[in-house]
Amino acid sequence: MSTLTTEIVLPGIVEPDGLLVRDRELPAPGPGQALVRVEASGVSFAEQQMRRGKYYDQPPFPFTPGYDLVGLVEAVGPGVDAGLAGTRVAAVTKTGGWATAVTVDAADLMPVPDGVDPAAAETVVVNGVTAWQMLHRVARIANVRPGGTILVLGANGGVGSTLTQLARHAGIRVVGTASARHHDAVRALGAEPLDYRAPDVAARARALAPGGYDAVFDHVGGPGIADSWRLVRRGGTLVSYGTAATRDIAGNARLPVLVLFGRLLWWNLLPNGRRAAFYNVWAGRRRPAAFRARMREDLTRVFALLADGSLTAQVAARIPLHRAPEALRLAESGTVTGKVVLVADPSRVVPATE
């Protein structure tokens, strides 16, 4: 039995309106696989960079974007527990999620708690795992002194808004940068807003934490990463997890990342008691069992906080899959708080065929 899936295709370096729609047959799931009917998939910075051909390890064009997804298991292949069928799951796929149905390795599926809205769950899949692991595994926030303070760049974004809430839940004071239009939203998350466009933003950040920050989370990179490093207190950690500053700069997509790696490595060699780390959600993938266990453990913790109301999903907009160009334009506009989510359009779901 095969299933017809509708996919959004990125054919090359195009504007959002250049995205294509195609239908294709998905074969029945093979050994160890599951067929998932996608209910929600996110629009993250990764897809924005892929559109520009600037994501560090994106596949060759054409391909279907979609870094993560939430959906219902429709069928399973040989060797997979039949009880998985009919359950709601989440997966981090890197690509392929912008579709009505996908085939995924069953070992990569993670359960979504009952009663959690699919779009809400989607906002904390890759964003939630990223935020949790940076906070608890990389910055080791459990070791932060009582009353400690962190700085979150882009506190209104998908990762930033989740990270801010997780830190506040852990009792950590948060200073968060955002444009002035988003300051009320940042305050609502429990953080102290700081205008990233201010010419003296580094000095203002220092004034809010004269002794330095226990951790600084920087997704921007570029020249400003040096300011982030200087704002870290002795014993603290700089966590870098992106190069947004180079978004619109033409050139080799790998070069800014390699330059950043070199800078972080050099800083770690300095005897000043501070640490610098680069976070990538795929780190440790070469040990699949341990990687999957860590992903499942951390996302389970995040989902539990979402289910009990300790974490609020920041859904910037819910847009049907076939309107992906509109969703991508909105995500790239810088006008939203949280994450733009592509949701299933029931009228366009095609049943499986023999």
C-alpha positions in Angstrom: 0.0 0.0 0.0 1.4 3.4 -1.0 0.4 6.9 0.2 0.2 10.0 -1.8 2.0 12.9 -0.1 2.0 16.6 -1.0 5.4 18.2 -0.4 6.8 21.7 -0.5 10.0 21.7 -2.6 12.9 24.1 -2.5 14.2 24.0 -6.1 17.2 26.3 -5.6 18.2 29.7 -4.2 14.8 31.4 -4.7 12.6 33.9 -3.0 9.8 32.4 -0.9 7.4 32.6 -3.8 9.7 30.3 -5.7 8.8 27.3 -3.5 7.1 24.5 -5.5 4.3 22.0 -4.6 4.5 18.4 -5.8 2.6 15.2 -5.2 4.4 11.9 -5.0 3.8 8.3 -3.9 5.3 7.2 -0.6 5.9 3.4 -0.5 4.7 1.4 2.5 7.0 1.8 5.5 9.9 -0.6 5.4 11.6 -2.5 8.3 12.0 -0.2 11.3 10.0 2.6 9.7 6.7 4.4 10.4 4.5 6.4 8.2 3.5 9.7 9.9 0.6 11.9 8.8 2.0 15.3 9.5 -0.2 17.7 11.5 2.3 20.5 12.1 5.8 21.4 10.9 7.8 24.5 11.9 9.4 27.3 10.0 12.8 27.9 11.6 15.9 29.9 10.9 17.4 26.7 9.3 14.8 26.8 6.5 15.4 30.5 6.0 19.1 29.8 5.5 18.5 26.8 3.3 16.4 29.0 1.0 19.6 31.2 0.6 21.8 28.1 0.2 23.6 29.1 3.4 22.8 26.4 5.8 26.0 24.6 6.9 25.2 21.1 5.8 22.0 21.3 3.7 21.4 18.7 1.0 21.7 19.6 -2.7 18.7 21.2 -4.4 15.9 20.3 -5.0 14.7 19.0 -1.6 11.8 19.4 0.8 12.5 21.5 3.9 11.1 20.9 7.3 13.4 20.6 10.3 10.9 19.0 12.7 7.3 17.8 12.8 4.4 16.5 14.9 1.9 14.0 13.5 -0.1 10.8 13.8 1.4 7.4 13.1 -0.7 5.9 10.3 1.2 2.7 9.6 4.3 0.8 10.7 6.8 -1.4 9.0 8.1 -4.8 9.9 9.9 -4.9 13.3 8.0 -1.9 14.7 5.5 -2.2 17.6 2.0 -2.2 16.0 0.8 -0.3 19.1 2.6 2.8 17.7 -0.1 3.2 15.0 -2.6 5.9 15.9 -0.3 7.7 18.4 0.8 11.3 18.2 4.6 11.7 17.8 7.3 14.3 17.2 10.5 14.0 15.2 13.5 16.1 14.3 14.1 15.4 10.6 16.4 18.3 9.5 14.6 18.1 6.1 11.4 16.6 4.7 8.9 17.8 7.3 7.0 20.2 5.0 4.7 17.5 3.6 1.4 15.9 4.3 2.9 12.5 5.1 6.5 11.3 5.7 8.3 8.0 6.4 10.6 8.2 9.4 12.7 5.7 11.3 10.5 4.6 14.2 13.5 4.9 16.6 13.6 8.7 15.9 9.9 9.2 17.0 9.2 10.7 20.4 5.7 10.6 22.0 3.6 13.7 22.4 1.6 13.9 25.6 -2.2 13.4 25.3 -4.1 16.7 25.2 -1.3 18.8 23.8 -2.2 20.7 20.7 -0.1 19.6 17.7 0.9 23.1 16.7 1.8 23.9 20.3 3.9 20.8 20.6 5.6 21.6 17.3 6.9 24.9 18.7 9.0 23.1 21.3 10.4 20.1 19.3 13.7 21.3 17.9 13.4 24.7 19.7 12.7 23.0 23.0 15.4 20.4 22.7 17.8 23.1 21.7 16.9 25.4 24.6 16.9 22.6 27.2 20.2 21.2 26.1 21.9 24.6 25.9 20.7 25.6 29.3 21.1 22.3 31.2 23.8 20.4 29.3 26.0 23.0 27.9 25.7 26.0 30.2 25.1 23.6 33.2 22.6 26.0 34.7 22.2 23.7 37.7 25.6 24.9 38.8 24.6 28.6 38.5 24.7 30.4 41.8 21.3 31.4 43.4 20.0 34.6 41.8 22.2 34.1 38.7 21.6 36.0 35.5 21.8 34.9 31.8 21.6 37.0 28.6 19.5 35.7 25.8 20.0 37.3 22.4 16.8 37.2 20.4 14.5 36.5 23.4 11.4 36.9 21.2 12.5 34.2 18.7 11.5 30.5 18.6 14.5 29.3 20.6 15.0 32.5 22.6 11.4 32.6 23.9 11.6 28.9 24.9 15.0 29.3 26.5 13.8 32.4 28.4 10.8 30.5 29.9 12.9 27.4 30.8 15.5 29.7 32.6 12.8 31.5 34.5 11.2 28.2 35.5 14.6 27.3 36.9 14.7 30.5 38.9 17.3 32.3 36.8 17.1 36.0 36.0 17.0 36.7 32.3 18.0 39.7 30.3 16.7 39.3 26.7 17.5 41.3 23.6 14.8 42.1 21.0 13.7 45.1 18.9 11.6 47.6 20.8 8.3 46.3 19.2 8.8 43.0 21.0 9.7 44.3 24.5 6.2 43.8 25.9 6.3 40.2 24.7 9.7 39.7 26.3 8.5 41.1 29.6 5.5 38.7 29.4 8.0 35.8 29.3 9.6 37.1 32.5 12.7 38.7 31.1 14.1 42.2 31.2 14.1 43.5 27.6 17.1 45.2 26.0 17.0 46.9 22.5 19.5 45.1 20.4 19.5 48.0 17.9 20.8 50.4 20.6 24.3 51.6 19.6 25.6 51.0 23.2 23.7 47.7 23.7 26.8 45.9 25.1 27.3 48.7 27.7 23.6 48.5 28.6 23.9 44.8 29.0 26.9 45.2 31.3 25.0 47.8 33.4 22.3 45.2 34.0 24.8 42.7 35.3 27.9 44.5 36.4 29.6 41.3 37.6 29.0 39.6 34.2 26.5 36.9 33.1 26.5 33.3 34.2 25.8 32.4 30.6 25.3 34.3 27.3 23.3 32.6 24.5 24.2 34.0 21.1 22.6 32.9 17.8 24.0 35.9 15.9 27.7 35.3 15.6 29.7 37.8 13.5 31.7 40.6 15.1 29.3 41.0 17.9 30.3 37.6 19.4 33.3 39.3 21.0 30.9 41.5 23.0 29.0 38.4 24.1 32.3 36.8 25.3 33.3 39.9 27.3 29.9 39.9 29.1 30.5 36.4 30.5 31.6 36.4 34.1 34.6 34.3 35.4 33.2 30.7 35.7 30.5 31.4 33.2 29.8 30.1 29.7 29.2 31.6 26.2 26.9 29.4 24.2 27.0 30.1 20.5 24.5 28.4 18.3 24.2 30.3 15.0 25.5 32.8 12.6 22.5 35.0 11.9 24.7 38.0 11.4 25.8 36.5 8.1 22.3 35.8 6.8 22.4 38.2 3.9 26.1 38.1 3.1 27.0 36.3 -0.1 29.7 33.7 0.0 30.6 30.2 1.3 28.1 29.0 3.9 30.8 27.1 5.8 33.3 29.9 6.2 31.5 31.9 8.9 31.0 28.8 10.9 34.6 27.8 10.6 35.7 31.3 11.6 33.4 31.1 14.6 34.7 27.7 15.6 38.3 29.0 15.5 37.4 32.0 17.7 35.6 29.9 20.3 38.6 27.4 20.4 41.0 30.2 20.9 39.0 31.7 23.7 38.8 28.4 25.5 42.6 28.3 25.5 42.8 31.5 27.5 43.4 31.2 31.3 40.5 33.4 32.3 38.1 30.9 33.8 35.4 31.2 31.2 34.1 28.7 28.7 33.0 29.1 25.1 30.9 26.4 23.4 29.2 25.9 20.1 25.9 24.1 20.3 24.5 21.9 17.5 21.4 19.8 18.0 23.0 17.0 15.9 26.2 16.7 18.0 26.7 13.1 19.1 24.7 11.6 16.2 27.6 9.2 15.5 26.5 7.3 18.6 22.8 6.8 17.6 21.5 5.0 20.6 22.9 7.5 23.1 21.9 10.4 20.8 18.3 9.2 20.6 18.1 8.5 24.3 19.2 12.0 25.1 16.8 13.6 22.6 13.9 11.6 24.0 14.8 12.4 27.6 15.1 16.1 27.0 12.1 16.5 24.8 10.0 14.5 27.4 11.0 17.0 30.0 10.1 19.9 27.8 6.7 18.4 26.8 5.9 17.8 30.5 6.4 21.5 31.2 4.2 22.3 28.2 1.5 19.9 29.3 1.4 21.2 32.9 1.4 24.9 31.8 4.8 25.8 33.1 5.9 26.4 29.5 3.6 28.4 27.1 3.9 27.6 23.4 4.8 30.7 21.4 2.9 30.1 18.2 3.4 33.1 16.0 1.0 31.9 13.4 -0.7 28.8 12.1 -0.6 28.7 8.3 -1.8 25.8 6.0 1.0 23.8 4.4 0.1 24.9 0.8 0.7 28.5 1.9 4.3 27.8 2.8 5.6 30.9 0.8 3.5 33.1 3.0 4.7 31.4 6.1 8.4 31.7 5.1 8.0 35.4 4.3 6.4 36.0 7.7 9.1 34.1 9.6 11.8 36.1 7.8 10.0 39.4 8.4 11.3 39.8 12.0 7.9 40.9 13.1 6.8 37.9 15.1 7.3 36.5 18.5 7.7 32.7 18.7 7.5 30.3 15.8 5.5 30.2 12.6 3.9 26.8 12.2 2.7 25.1 9.0 -0.4 23.0 9.8 -2.3 20.3 7.9 -5.1 21.3 5.6 -7.6 18.4 6.0 -9.2 19.1 2.6 -5.9 18.4 0.9 -5.1 15.1 2.6 -5.2 12.2 0.1 -6.0 8.7 1.5 -3.6 5.8 1.0 -4.0 3.7 -2.2 -3.4 0.1 -3.0 
